[in-house]
Amino acid sequence: MNNQHSAKILVVEDDPEQRSLICEILTISHFQVMSADCVEKAILSLKDDKFDVVFSDWKLGELSGLDLLNYTRKNFPDLGFIIATAYGTINHAVEALQNGADDYLPKPFKRQELLLTIDKALKAKNLRGENKLLTAQLSEQKQLIGLVGKTPEMQSVYQRIDKISSTNATVLILGESGTGKELAARALHENSNRKSQAFIAINCGAIAESIAEAELFGAEKGAYTGANSTKIGRFEAANNGTIFLDEIGELSLSLQAHLLRFLQEACITRLGSNEEISLNVRVIAATHRDLEQEVIKGNFREDLYYRLNVVPIKMPPLRERQQDIALLADHFIQTHSKQHCCKAPTLTAELYRQLLEYHWPGNVRELSNRIERFVLLDDEQELTHNFNVLTSNNSNLPDFTLPSEGFNWENFERFCLAATLKKHQGNRTKAAKYLKMSYKAFLYRLEKYQITDS
């Protein structure tokens, strides 16, 4: 278990026998234990002493475990919190999770189940402590939405976010990887009347197909092998808040049908159940894929596409907002210097020029990573590594005369990519190196033009 010898647990239970048994189990397991038989005494204990986890029953006389949870989250937000619920009262468990409990434990429970939930709450508490710096950084990133970026392309993004934040409209955020799609989604949430509720982000491409339905929509006990208790899905946990479905284009057709039904009916059905659960969740989706092309190819449902694309937001790639590069660079220097307690290095006029001339295949994320490395190592070469791919002289360019009547650049780029891939027998690594292009940028362009190895 996690930090057993130092962790202090407050057990809140009004049944003397239950309270004594729980305290005995935790004491034998080397936890420091204190107890209370009502919410009022528990609050006094929290004010007088320092705890790591509160383990509370739901029913506690006139007040409930939920009242204690709300008090704890308001006054001791980092504290681990577990709530015990009577058998069959899953609605209590859902309410507790939505209000910030780390876990719930249905009664009756076994010793090992109790210890596992305590361990989970301790880990959650420790993570909250370790992530305080991350939270501060995220706050700065949220400010980036309003403060960093003055180009017309970004102003258009800000205006659209401002107009639709307070609505419940479904939003589809489009753009290449690294352009800040999740930041835009968080800005929509933070500027809405849901900001005090949950914001749950899901990478649709990272969920295993075998557990995806249960992960998103929940599952009843026994619905599948290993389902030893009722599982609350991400949509249910996001009730009254916002759910962000990143890389929506990776969602299977089966799950697309479930998502479409939710968008149409505002309800879900847990795996293994026939009961419909009505929810109030705002859906924000994002993708780097061309969903219209995915619809044509049969990979994405057309009806779902139109349901998601109520209000589209296009995040521009960094190469299309060059005027923002210097502002972003200065912002990231200050952010990462503060994060790592380093002296902020200075960018020379030559370095600014190189930043402006680079093509930024990884967009804002790549700029942030390069600046962070520059701050940590104070080495200009680390910042400009591989910049010479585009900023070197033209001595290695092939002979080419621009036609007087003009030509279609995208057709030309598509031809060059396909020809290079064929020249190297479909070896993408060699083809990218031949074009002096990063592997990631090369893959992005292959996908953009739907070029295959064959």
Helices and strands as residue ranges (DSSP letters): E 8-12, H 16-28, E 32-36, H 39-48, E 53-57, E 59-60, E 63-64, H 65-75, E 80-85, H 90-98, E 103-106, H 111-130, H 132-147, H 152-164, E 171-174, H 181-190, E 199-203, G 204-206, H 212-217, H 234-237, E 242-246, G 248-250, H 253-265, E 267-269, E 276-278, E 282-287, H 291-296, H 302-308, E 311-314, G 318-320, G 322-324, H 325-340, H 349-357, H 363-377, H 380-384, H 388-391, H 409-423, H 428-434, H 439-448
